[in-house]
């Protein structure tokens, strides 16, 4: 079983919403209206500054953008020393 000894040892989750939205030419305002969320919520996702993943917001984004969760968030394991 793995244990967490230091913050950087277990990797991190990255948010790739900006790339997906830019490719589909959808603005943050358009997405916010389409998923019925505040601009600030979408902006945090867009900037990759999400502290906690809201499954409902993520599901709405996937529905509107016709994509999968793994298109938006990925886990990047820590590099071995």
PyMOL Python script that loads the backbone (N, CA, C, O; Angstrom):
from pymol import cmd

cmd.read_pdbstr("""\
ATOM      1  N   UNK A   1       0.844  -1.179   0.000  1.00  0.00           N
ATOM      2  CA  UNK A   1       0.000   0.000   0.000  1.00  0.00           C
ATOM      3  C   UNK A   1       0.889   1.243   0.000  1.00  0.00           C
ATOM      4  O   UNK A   1       1.876   1.313   0.733  1.00  0.00           O
ATOM      5  N   UNK A   2       0.528   2.220  -0.830  1.00  0.00           N
ATOM      6  CA  UNK A   2       1.284   3.468  -0.910  1.00  0.00           C
ATOM      7  C   UNK A   2       0.846   4.422   0.184  1.00  0.00           C
ATOM      8  O   UNK A   2      -0.318   4.433   0.584  1.00  0.00           O
ATOM      9  N   UNK A   3       1.775   5.210   0.657  1.00  0.00           N
ATOM     10  CA  UNK A   3       1.482   6.234   1.651  1.00  0.00           C
ATOM     11  C   UNK A   3       1.890   7.593   1.099  1.00  0.00           C
ATOM     12  O   UNK A   3       2.705   7.688   0.181  1.00  0.00           O
ATOM     13  N   UNK A   4       1.317   8.629   1.666  1.00  0.00           N
ATOM     14  CA  UNK A   4       1.651   9.988   1.256  1.00  0.00           C
ATOM     15  C   UNK A   4       2.608  10.563   2.290  1.00  0.00           C
ATOM     16  O   UNK A   4       2.231  10.795   3.439  1.00  0.00           O
ATOM     17  N   UNK A   5       3.850  10.792   1.870  1.00  0.00           N
ATOM     18  CA  UNK A   5       4.856  11.346   2.765  1.00  0.00           C
ATOM     19  C   UNK A   5       5.094  12.830   2.523  1.00  0.00           C
ATOM     20  O   UNK A   5       5.358  13.587   3.457  1.00  0.00           O
ATOM     21  N   UNK A   6       5.001  13.232   1.280  1.00  0.00           N
ATOM     22  CA  UNK A   6       5.224  14.636   0.927  1.00  0.00           C
ATOM     23  C   UNK A   6       4.283  15.011  -0.206  1.00  0.00           C
ATOM     24  O   UNK A   6       3.923  14.164  -1.023  1.00  0.00           O
ATOM     25  N   UNK A   7       3.891  16.256  -0.258  1.00  0.00           N
ATOM     26  CA  UNK A   7       2.912  16.746  -1.219  1.00  0.00           C
ATOM     27  C   UNK A   7       3.266  16.377  -2.649  1.00  0.00           C
ATOM     28  O   UNK A   7       2.397  15.909  -3.385  1.00  0.00           O
ATOM     29  N   UNK A   8       4.483  16.565  -3.062  1.00  0.00           N
ATOM     30  CA  UNK A   8       4.855  16.361  -4.450  1.00  0.00           C
ATOM     31  C   UNK A   8       5.092  14.905  -4.828  1.00  0.00           C
ATOM     32  O   UNK A   8       5.337  14.631  -6.003  1.00  0.00           O
ATOM     33  N   UNK A   9       5.032  13.977  -3.915  1.00  0.00           N
ATOM     34  CA  UNK A   9       5.351  12.589  -4.220  1.00  0.00           C
ATOM     35  C   UNK A   9       4.241  11.820  -4.923  1.00  0.00           C
ATOM     36  O   UNK A   9       4.520  10.783  -5.524  1.00  0.00           O
ATOM     37  N   UNK A  10       3.013  12.276  -4.875  1.00  0.00           N
ATOM     38  CA  UNK A  10       1.922  11.479  -5.436  1.00  0.00           C
ATOM     39  C   UNK A  10       1.343  12.036  -6.730  1.00  0.00           C
ATOM     40  O   UNK A  10       0.353  11.496  -7.223  1.00  0.00           O
ATOM     41  N   UNK A  11       1.905  13.070  -7.291  1.00  0.00           N
ATOM     42  CA  UNK A  11       1.441  13.613  -8.555  1.00  0.00           C
ATOM     43  C   UNK A  11       0.347  14.641  -8.369  1.00  0.00           C
ATOM     44  O   UNK A  11       0.119  15.149  -7.271  1.00  0.00           O
ATOM     45  N   UNK A  12      -0.334  14.937  -9.485  1.00  0.00           N
ATOM     46  CA  UNK A  12      -1.404  15.930  -9.406  1.00  0.00           C
ATOM     47  C   UNK A  12      -2.408  15.741 -10.538  1.00  0.00           C
ATOM     48  O   UNK A  12      -2.157  15.028 -11.509  1.00  0.00           O
ATOM     49  N   UNK A  13      -3.548  16.401 -10.382  1.00  0.00           N
ATOM     50  CA  UNK A  13      -4.602  16.375 -11.387  1.00  0.00           C
ATOM     51  C   UNK A  13      -4.516  17.675 -12.181  1.00  0.00           C
ATOM     52  O   UNK A  13      -4.417  18.758 -11.605  1.00  0.00           O
ATOM     53  N   UNK A  14      -4.553  17.558 -13.498  1.00  0.00           N
ATOM     54  CA  UNK A  14      -4.506  18.731 -14.368  1.00  0.00           C
ATOM     55  C   UNK A  14      -5.858  18.927 -15.056  1.00  0.00           C
ATOM     56  O   UNK A  14      -6.533  17.962 -15.414  1.00  0.00           O
ATOM     57  N   UNK A  15      -6.234  20.179 -15.230  1.00  0.00           N
ATOM     58  CA  UNK A  15      -7.484  20.531 -15.904  1.00  0.00           C
ATOM     59  C   UNK A  15      -7.141  21.090 -17.283  1.00  0.00           C
ATOM     60  O   UNK A  15      -6.320  21.998 -17.407  1.00  0.00           O
ATOM     61  N   UNK A  16      -7.777  20.536 -18.316  1.00  0.00           N
ATOM     62  CA  UNK A  16      -7.483  20.913 -19.702  1.00  0.00           C
ATOM     63  C   UNK A  16      -8.684  21.548 -20.397  1.00  0.00           C
ATOM     64  O   UNK A  16      -8.828  21.435 -21.614  1.00  0.00           O
ATOM     65  N   UNK A  17      -9.537  22.209 -19.637  1.00  0.00           N
ATOM     66  CA  UNK A  17     -10.736  22.794 -20.228  1.00  0.00           C
ATOM     67  C   UNK A  17     -10.398  23.891 -21.225  1.00  0.00           C
ATOM     68  O   UNK A  17     -11.055  24.005 -22.260  1.00  0.00           O
ATOM     69  N   UNK A  18      -9.393  24.695 -20.934  1.00  0.00           N
ATOM     70  CA  UNK A  18      -9.011  25.784 -21.837  1.00  0.00           C
ATOM     71  C   UNK A  18      -8.742  25.259 -23.248  1.00  0.00           C
ATOM     72  O   UNK A  18      -9.259  25.804 -24.223  1.00  0.00           O
ATOM     73  N   UNK A  19      -7.943  24.213 -23.357  1.00  0.00           N
ATOM     74  CA  UNK A  19      -7.595  23.662 -24.662  1.00  0.00           C
ATOM     75  C   UNK A  19      -8.837  23.172 -25.409  1.00  0.00           C
ATOM     76  O   UNK A  19      -8.981  23.393 -26.611  1.00  0.00           O
ATOM     77  N   UNK A  20      -9.721  22.510 -24.683  1.00  0.00           N
ATOM     78  CA  UNK A  20     -10.945  21.972 -25.288  1.00  0.00           C
ATOM     79  C   UNK A  20     -11.863  23.105 -25.757  1.00  0.00           C
ATOM     80  O   UNK A  20     -12.397  23.062 -26.865  1.00  0.00           O
ATOM     81  N   UNK A  21     -12.040  24.110 -24.911  1.00  0.00           N
ATOM     82  CA  UNK A  21     -12.895  25.238 -25.279  1.00  0.00           C
ATOM     83  C   UNK A  21     -12.308  26.024 -26.439  1.00  0.00           C
ATOM     84  O   UNK A  21     -13.036  26.426 -27.347  1.00  0.00           O
ATOM     85  N   UNK A  22     -11.008  26.245 -26.419  1.00  0.00           N
ATOM     86  CA  UNK A  22     -10.365  26.985 -27.506  1.00  0.00           C
ATOM     87  C   UNK A  22     -10.508  26.229 -28.829  1.00  0.00           C
ATOM     88  O   UNK A  22     -10.755  26.840 -29.869  1.00  0.00           O
ATOM     89  N   UNK A  23     -10.354  24.915 -28.792  1.00  0.00           N
ATOM     90  CA  UNK A  23     -10.490  24.105 -30.003  1.00  0.00           C
ATOM     91  C   UNK A  23     -11.909  24.167 -30.559  1.00  0.00           C
ATOM     92  O   UNK A  23     -12.108  24.129 -31.773  1.00  0.00           O
ATOM     93  N   UNK A  24     -12.896  24.263 -29.663  1.00  0.00           N
ATOM     94  CA  UNK A  24     -14.299  24.310 -30.087  1.00  0.00           C
ATOM     95  C   UNK A  24     -14.800  25.747 -30.243  1.00  0.00           C
ATOM     96  O   UNK A  24     -15.965  25.973 -30.569  1.00  0.00           O
ATOM     97  N   UNK A  25     -13.916  26.709 -30.008  1.00  0.00           N
ATOM     98  CA  UNK A  25     -14.228  28.134 -30.119  1.00  0.00           C
ATOM     99  C   UNK A  25     -15.449  28.527 -29.286  1.00  0.00           C
ATOM    100  O   UNK A  25     -16.378  29.174 -29.769  1.00  0.00           O
ATOM    101  N   UNK A  26     -15.411  28.113 -28.025  1.00  0.00           N
ATOM    102  CA  UNK A  26     -16.478  28.438 -27.078  1.00  0.00           C
ATOM    103  C   UNK A  26     -15.894  29.342 -25.998  1.00  0.00           C
ATOM    104  O   UNK A  26     -14.862  29.023 -25.406  1.00  0.00           O
ATOM    105  N   UNK A  27     -16.551  30.464 -25.742  1.00  0.00           N
ATOM    106  CA  UNK A  27     -16.061  31.389 -24.718  1.00  0.00           C
ATOM    107  C   UNK A  27     -16.504  30.940 -23.332  1.00  0.00           C
ATOM    108  O   UNK A  27     -17.389  30.098 -23.185  1.00  0.00           O
ATOM    109  N   UNK A  28     -15.877  31.514 -22.333  1.00  0.00           N
ATOM    110  CA  UNK A  28     -16.259  31.212 -20.943  1.00  0.00           C
ATOM    111  C   UNK A  28     -17.680  31.672 -20.667  1.00  0.00           C
ATOM    112  O   UNK A  28     -18.422  31.000 -19.951  1.00  0.00           O
ATOM    113  N   UNK A  29     -18.069  32.828 -21.238  1.00  0.00           N
ATOM    114  CA  UNK A  29     -19.442  33.309 -21.060  1.00  0.00           C
ATOM    115  C   UNK A  29     -20.444  32.336 -21.685  1.00  0.00           C
ATOM    116  O   UNK A  29     -21.468  32.019 -21.079  1.00  0.00           O
ATOM    117  N   UNK A  30     -20.146  31.870 -22.887  1.00  0.00           N
ATOM    118  CA  UNK A  30     -21.053  30.928 -23.555  1.00  0.00           C
ATOM    119  C   UNK A  30     -21.194  29.642 -22.749  1.00  0.00           C
ATOM    120  O   UNK A  30     -22.303  29.138 -22.569  1.00  0.00           O
ATOM    121  N   UNK A  31     -20.076  29.110 -22.264  1.00  0.00           N
ATOM    122  CA  UNK A  31     -20.138  27.873 -21.490  1.00  0.00           C
ATOM    123  C   UNK A  31     -20.878  28.082 -20.177  1.00  0.00           C
ATOM    124  O   UNK A  31     -21.676  27.235 -19.775  1.00  0.00           O
ATOM    125  N   UNK A  32     -20.626  29.193 -19.508  1.00  0.00           N
ATOM    126  CA  UNK A  32     -21.307  29.483 -18.241  1.00  0.00           C
ATOM    127  C   UNK A  32     -22.822  29.507 -18.439  1.00  0.00           C
ATOM    128  O   UNK A  32     -23.562  28.940 -17.634  1.00  0.00           O
ATOM    129  N   UNK A  33     -23.281  30.154 -19.495  1.00  0.00           N
ATOM    130  CA  UNK A  33     -24.720  30.195 -19.775  1.00  0.00           C
ATOM    131  C   UNK A  33     -25.241  28.794 -20.116  1.00  0.00           C
ATOM    132  O   UNK A  33     -26.311  28.398 -19.654  1.00  0.00           O
ATOM    133  N   UNK A  34     -24.488  28.054 -20.921  1.00  0.00           N
ATOM    134  CA  UNK A  34     -24.943  26.737 -21.373  1.00  0.00           C
ATOM    135  C   UNK A  34     -25.056  25.731 -20.231  1.00  0.00           C
ATOM    136  O   UNK A  34     -25.931  24.865 -20.253  1.00  0.00           O
ATOM    137  N   UNK A  35     -24.170  25.840 -19.226  1.00  0.00           N
ATOM    138  CA  UNK A  35     -24.228  24.877 -18.114  1.00  0.00           C
ATOM    139  C   UNK A  35     -24.944  25.451 -16.897  1.00  0.00           C
ATOM    140  O   UNK A  35     -25.012  24.806 -15.851  1.00  0.00           O
ATOM    141  N   UNK A  36     -25.480  26.672 -17.034  1.00  0.00           N
ATOM    142  CA  UNK A  36     -26.201  27.338 -15.950  1.00  0.00           C
ATOM    143  C   UNK A  36     -25.330  27.452 -14.700  1.00  0.00           C
ATOM    144  O   UNK A  36     -25.702  27.021 -13.609  1.00  0.00           O
ATOM    145  N   UNK A  37     -24.150  28.054 -14.907  1.00  0.00           N
ATOM    146  CA  UNK A  37     -23.215  28.272 -13.801  1.00  0.00           C
ATOM    147  C   UNK A  37     -22.697  29.706 -13.876  1.00  0.00           C
ATOM    148  O   UNK A  37     -22.791  30.357 -14.917  1.00  0.00           O
ATOM    149  N   UNK A  38     -22.155  30.186 -12.771  1.00  0.00           N
ATOM    150  CA  UNK A  38     -21.571  31.527 -12.746  1.00  0.00           C
ATOM    151  C   UNK A  38     -20.301  31.554 -13.590  1.00  0.00           C
ATOM    152  O   UNK A  38     -19.605  30.547 -13.716  1.00  0.00           O
ATOM    153  N   UNK A  39     -20.009  32.718 -14.167  1.00  0.00           N
ATOM    154  CA  UNK A  39     -18.795  32.898 -14.947  1.00  0.00           C
ATOM    155  C   UNK A  39     -17.564  32.536 -14.120  1.00  0.00           C
ATOM    156  O   UNK A  39     -16.632  31.915 -14.631  1.00  0.00           O
ATOM    157  N   UNK A  40     -17.560  32.920 -12.851  1.00  0.00           N
ATOM    158  CA  UNK A  40     -16.402  32.677 -11.989  1.00  0.00           C
ATOM    159  C   UNK A  40     -16.096  31.190 -11.847  1.00  0.00           C
ATOM    160  O   UNK A  40     -14.933  30.798 -11.750  1.00  0.00           O
ATOM    161  N   UNK A  41     -17.138  30.366 -11.835  1.00  0.00           N
ATOM    162  CA  UNK A  41     -16.949  28.907 -11.747  1.00  0.00           C
ATOM    163  C   UNK A  41     -16.265  28.401 -13.004  1.00  0.00           C
ATOM    164  O   UNK A  41     -15.283  27.662 -12.933  1.00  0.00           O
ATOM    165  N   UNK A  42     -16.786  28.801 -14.156  1.00  0.00           N
ATOM    166  CA  UNK A  42     -16.192  28.374 -15.425  1.00  0.00           C
ATOM    167  C   UNK A  42     -14.778  28.930 -15.557  1.00  0.00           C
ATOM    168  O   UNK A  42     -13.887  28.240 -16.054  1.00  0.00           O
ATOM    169  N   UNK A  43     -14.565  30.152 -15.124  1.00  0.00           N
ATOM    170  CA  UNK A  43     -13.242  30.763 -15.215  1.00  0.00           C
ATOM    171  C   UNK A  43     -12.215  29.980 -14.405  1.00  0.00           C
ATOM    172  O   UNK A  43     -11.088  29.795 -14.865  1.00  0.00           O
ATOM    173  N   UNK A  44     -12.575  29.520 -13.221  1.00  0.00           N
ATOM    174  CA  UNK A  44     -11.646  28.707 -12.420  1.00  0.00           C
ATOM    175  C   UNK A  44     -11.272  27.422 -13.155  1.00  0.00           C
ATOM    176  O   UNK A  44     -10.106  27.028 -13.166  1.00  0.00           O
ATOM    177  N   UNK A  45     -12.250  26.777 -13.761  1.00  0.00           N
ATOM    178  CA  UNK A  45     -11.985  25.572 -14.555  1.00  0.00           C
ATOM    179  C   UNK A  45     -11.097  25.932 -15.741  1.00  0.00           C
ATOM    180  O   UNK A  45     -10.130  25.227 -16.030  1.00  0.00           O
ATOM    181  N   UNK A  46     -11.417  27.011 -16.420  1.00  0.00           N
ATOM    182  CA  UNK A  46     -10.672  27.448 -17.595  1.00  0.00           C
ATOM    183  C   UNK A  46      -9.212  27.739 -17.245  1.00  0.00           C
ATOM    184  O   UNK A  46      -8.303  27.388 -17.998  1.00  0.00           O
ATOM    185  N   UNK A  47      -8.999  28.377 -16.111  1.00  0.00           N
ATOM    186  CA  UNK A  47      -7.648  28.725 -15.660  1.00  0.00           C
ATOM    187  C   UNK A  47      -6.918  27.535 -15.037  1.00  0.00           C
ATOM    188  O   UNK A  47      -5.726  27.628 -14.743  1.00  0.00           O
ATOM    189  N   UNK A  48      -7.623  26.411 -14.831  1.00  0.00           N
ATOM    190  CA  UNK A  48      -7.003  25.241 -14.210  1.00  0.00           C
ATOM    191  C   UNK A  48      -6.794  25.420 -12.722  1.00  0.00           C
ATOM    192  O   UNK A  48      -5.898  24.803 -12.146  1.00  0.00           O
ATOM    193  N   UNK A  49      -7.604  26.254 -12.089  1.00  0.00           N
ATOM    194  CA  UNK A  49      -7.454  26.582 -10.672  1.00  0.00           C
ATOM    195  C   UNK A  49      -8.551  25.968  -9.811  1.00  0.00           C
ATOM    196  O   UNK A  49      -8.950  26.551  -8.803  1.00  0.00           O
ATOM    197  N   UNK A  50      -9.037  24.803 -10.200  1.00  0.00           N
ATOM    198  CA  UNK A  50     -10.106  24.142  -9.461  1.00  0.00           C
ATOM    199  C   UNK A  50      -9.498  23.455  -8.234  1.00  0.00           C
ATOM    200  O   UNK A  50      -8.609  22.613  -8.360  1.00  0.00           O
ATOM    201  N   UNK A  51      -9.988  23.826  -7.049  1.00  0.00           N
ATOM    202  CA  UNK A  51      -9.477  23.224  -5.819  1.00  0.00           C
ATOM    203  C   UNK A  51     -10.196  21.910  -5.508  1.00  0.00           C
ATOM    204  O   UNK A  51      -9.586  20.956  -5.026  1.00  0.00           O
ATOM    205  N   UNK A  52     -11.495  21.873  -5.790  1.00  0.00           N
ATOM    206  CA  UNK A  52     -12.293  20.666  -5.557  1.00  0.00           C
ATOM    207  C   UNK A  52     -13.145  20.421  -6.797  1.00  0.00           C
ATOM    208  O   UNK A  52     -13.767  21.340  -7.331  1.00  0.00           O
ATOM    209  N   UNK A  53     -13.162  19.187  -7.241  1.00  0.00           N
ATOM    210  CA  UNK A  53     -13.918  18.827  -8.438  1.00  0.00           C
ATOM    211  C   UNK A  53     -15.392  18.655  -8.077  1.00  0.00           C
ATOM    212  O   UNK A  53     -15.740  17.791  -7.272  1.00  0.00           O
ATOM    213  N   UNK A  54     -16.249  19.472  -8.668  1.00  0.00           N
ATOM    214  CA  UNK A  54     -17.696  19.361  -8.496  1.00  0.00           C
ATOM    215  C   UNK A  54     -18.205  18.443  -9.606  1.00  0.00           C
ATOM    216  O   UNK A  54     -18.207  18.823 -10.777  1.00  0.00           O
ATOM    217  N   UNK A  55     -18.634  17.243  -9.240  1.00  0.00           N
ATOM    218  CA  UNK A  55     -19.054  16.241 -10.221  1.00  0.00           C
ATOM    219  C   UNK A  55     -20.229  16.723 -11.063  1.00  0.00           C
ATOM    220  O   UNK A  55     -20.313  16.380 -12.242  1.00  0.00           O
ATOM    221  N   UNK A  56     -21.127  17.499 -10.498  1.00  0.00           N
ATOM    222  CA  UNK A  56     -22.270  18.005 -11.247  1.00  0.00           C
ATOM    223  C   UNK A  56     -21.820  18.997 -12.323  1.00  0.00           C
ATOM    224  O   UNK A  56     -22.268  18.920 -13.466  1.00  0.00           O
ATOM    225  N   UNK A  57     -20.943  19.919 -11.959  1.00  0.00           N
ATOM    226  CA  UNK A  57     -20.413  20.876 -12.936  1.00  0.00           C
ATOM    227  C   UNK A  57     -19.648  20.133 -14.021  1.00  0.00           C
ATOM    228  O   UNK A  57     -19.791  20.448 -15.202  1.00  0.00           O
ATOM    229  N   UNK A  58     -18.846  19.162 -13.640  1.00  0.00           N
ATOM    230  CA  UNK A  58     -18.082  18.378 -14.602  1.00  0.00           C
ATOM    231  C   UNK A  58     -19.011  17.643 -15.567  1.00  0.00           C
ATOM    232  O   UNK A  58     -18.743  17.595 -16.767  1.00  0.00           O
ATOM    233  N   UNK A  59     -20.086  17.078 -15.057  1.00  0.00           N
ATOM    234  CA  UNK A  59     -21.052  16.380 -15.911  1.00  0.00           C
ATOM    235  C   UNK A  59     -21.721  17.345 -16.876  1.00  0.00           C
ATOM    236  O   UNK A  59     -21.923  17.010 -18.043  1.00  0.00           O
ATOM    237  N   UNK A  60     -22.068  18.539 -16.408  1.00  0.00           N
ATOM    238  CA  UNK A  60     -22.690  19.544 -17.286  1.00  0.00           C
ATOM    239  C   UNK A  60     -21.732  19.950 -18.399  1.00  0.00           C
ATOM    240  O   UNK A  60     -22.130  20.064 -19.559  1.00  0.00           O
ATOM    241  N   UNK A  61     -20.459  20.170 -18.041  1.00  0.00           N
ATOM    242  CA  UNK A  61     -19.463  20.551 -19.036  1.00  0.00           C
ATOM    243  C   UNK A  61     -19.321  19.450 -20.084  1.00  0.00           C
ATOM    244  O   UNK A  61     -19.311  19.726 -21.284  1.00  0.00           O
ATOM    245  N   UNK A  62     -19.214  18.209 -19.632  1.00  0.00           N
ATOM    246  CA  UNK A  62     -19.086  17.081 -20.562  1.00  0.00           C
ATOM    247  C   UNK A  62     -20.297  16.983 -21.484  1.00  0.00           C
ATOM    248  O   UNK A  62     -20.151  16.715 -22.676  1.00  0.00           O
ATOM    249  N   UNK A  63     -21.482  17.197 -20.940  1.00  0.00           N
ATOM    250  CA  UNK A  63     -22.706  17.136 -21.740  1.00  0.00           C
ATOM    251  C   UNK A  63     -22.713  18.216 -22.824  1.00  0.00           C
ATOM    252  O   UNK A  63     -22.968  17.932 -23.994  1.00  0.00           O
ATOM    253  N   UNK A  64     -22.430  19.452 -22.419  1.00  0.00           N
ATOM    254  CA  UNK A  64     -22.480  20.573 -23.346  1.00  0.00           C
ATOM    255  C   UNK A  64     -21.369  20.492 -24.394  1.00  0.00           C
ATOM    256  O   UNK A  64     -21.606  20.787 -25.566  1.00  0.00           O
ATOM    257  N   UNK A  65     -20.172  20.100 -23.991  1.00  0.00           N
ATOM    258  CA  UNK A  65     -19.048  20.041 -24.926  1.00  0.00           C
ATOM    259  C   UNK A  65     -18.946  18.696 -25.644  1.00  0.00           C
ATOM    260  O   UNK A  65     -18.066  18.497 -26.481  1.00  0.00           O
ATOM    261  N   UNK A  66     -19.856  17.774 -25.310  1.00  0.00           N
ATOM    262  CA  UNK A  66     -19.865  16.450 -25.925  1.00  0.00           C
ATOM    263  C   UNK A  66     -18.488  15.795 -25.837  1.00  0.00           C
ATOM    264  O   UNK A  66     -17.878  15.434 -26.844  1.00  0.00           O
ATOM    265  N   UNK A  67     -18.022  15.654 -24.590  1.00  0.00           N
ATOM    266  CA  UNK A  67     -16.701  15.074 -24.365  1.00  0.00           C
ATOM    267  C   UNK A  67     -16.747  14.134 -23.157  1.00  0.00           C
ATOM    268  O   UNK A  67     -17.792  13.968 -22.527  1.00  0.00           O
ATOM    269  N   UNK A  68     -15.628  13.538 -22.850  1.00  0.00           N
ATOM    270  CA  UNK A  68     -15.506  12.637 -21.714  1.00  0.00           C
ATOM    271  C   UNK A  68     -14.715  13.328 -20.603  1.00  0.00           C
ATOM    272  O   UNK A  68     -13.987  14.291 -20.848  1.00  0.00           O
ATOM    273  N   UNK A  69     -14.870  12.824 -19.388  1.00  0.00           N
ATOM    274  CA  UNK A  69     -14.161  13.387 -18.235  1.00  0.00           C
ATOM    275  C   UNK A  69     -12.659  13.436 -18.504  1.00  0.00           C
ATOM    276  O   UNK A  69     -12.012  14.440 -18.205  1.00  0.00           O
ATOM    277  N   UNK A  70     -12.101  12.369 -19.062  1.00  0.00           N
ATOM    278  CA  UNK A  70     -10.662  12.310 -19.297  1.00  0.00           C
ATOM    279  C   UNK A  70     -10.190  13.315 -20.348  1.00  0.00           C
ATOM    280  O   UNK A  70      -8.988  13.541 -20.486  1.00  0.00           O
ATOM    281  N   UNK A  71     -11.117  13.917 -21.089  1.00  0.00           N
ATOM    282  CA  UNK A  71     -10.749  14.995 -22.007  1.00  0.00           C
ATOM    283  C   UNK A  71     -10.498  16.291 -21.242  1.00  0.00           C
ATOM    284  O   UNK A  71      -9.810  17.185 -21.735  1.00  0.00           O
ATOM    285  N   UNK A  72     -11.056  16.392 -20.035  1.00  0.00           N
ATOM    286  CA  UNK A  72     -10.977  17.619 -19.248  1.00  0.00           C
ATOM    287  C   UNK A  72      -9.978  17.527 -18.107  1.00  0.00           C
ATOM    288  O   UNK A  72      -9.214  18.462 -17.871  1.00  0.00           O
ATOM    289  N   UNK A  73      -9.979  16.397 -17.396  1.00  0.00           N
ATOM    290  CA  UNK A  73      -9.048  16.251 -16.275  1.00  0.00           C
ATOM    291  C   UNK A  73      -8.203  14.989 -16.455  1.00  0.00           C
ATOM    292  O   UNK A  73      -8.684  13.953 -16.916  1.00  0.00           O
ATOM    293  N   UNK A  74      -6.943  15.110 -16.081  1.00  0.00           N
ATOM    294  CA  UNK A  74      -6.040  13.963 -16.136  1.00  0.00           C
ATOM    295  C   UNK A  74      -5.217  13.905 -14.859  1.00  0.00           C
ATOM    296  O   UNK A  74      -4.942  14.925 -14.228  1.00  0.00           O
ATOM    297  N   UNK A  75      -4.836  12.698 -14.495  1.00  0.00           N
ATOM    298  CA  UNK A  75      -3.950  12.489 -13.358  1.00  0.00           C
ATOM    299  C   UNK A  75      -2.539  12.289 -13.891  1.00  0.00           C
ATOM    300  O   UNK A  75      -2.304  11.466 -14.776  1.00  0.00           O
ATOM    301  N   UNK A  76      -1.623  13.040 -13.346  1.00  0.00           N
ATOM    302  CA  UNK A  76      -0.212  12.918 -13.724  1.00  0.00           C
ATOM    303  C   UNK A  76       0.576  12.436 -12.510  1.00  0.00           C
ATOM    304  O   UNK A  76       0.770  13.186 -11.553  1.00  0.00           O
ATOM    305  N   UNK A  77       1.026  11.188 -12.548  1.00  0.00           N
ATOM    306  CA  UNK A  77       1.759  10.651 -11.396  1.00  0.00           C
ATOM    307  C   UNK A  77       3.088  11.382 -11.201  1.00  0.00           C
ATOM    308  O   UNK A  77       3.632  11.988 -12.124  1.00  0.00           O
ATOM    309  N   UNK A  78       3.580  11.305  -9.990  1.00  0.00           N
ATOM    310  CA  UNK A  78       4.876  11.920  -9.681  1.00  0.00           C
ATOM    311  C   UNK A  78       5.970  11.196 -10.446  1.00  0.00           C
ATOM    312  O   UNK A  78       5.894   9.991 -10.687  1.00  0.00           O
ATOM    313  N   UNK A  79       6.963  11.941 -10.813  1.00  0.00           N
ATOM    314  CA  UNK A  79       8.117  11.353 -11.485  1.00  0.00           C
ATOM    315  C   UNK A  79       8.972  10.643 -10.450  1.00  0.00           C
ATOM    316  O   UNK A  79       9.220  11.153  -9.357  1.00  0.00           O
ATOM    317  N   UNK A  80       9.409   9.464 -10.822  1.00  0.00           N
ATOM    318  CA  UNK A  80      10.253   8.698  -9.885  1.00  0.00           C
ATOM    319  C   UNK A  80      11.624   9.319  -9.788  1.00  0.00           C
ATOM    320  O   UNK A  80      12.167   9.834 -10.765  1.00  0.00           O
ATOM    321  N   UNK A  81      12.164   9.263  -8.610  1.00  0.00           N
ATOM    322  CA  UNK A  81      13.487   9.862  -8.359  1.00  0.00           C
ATOM    323  C   UNK A  81      14.585   8.914  -8.713  1.00  0.00           C
ATOM    324  O   UNK A  81      15.761   9.250  -8.566  1.00  0.00           O
TER     325      UNK A  81
END
""", "prot")
cmd.dss("prot")
cmd.show_as("cartoon", "prot")
cmd.util.cbc("prot")
cmd.orient("prot")
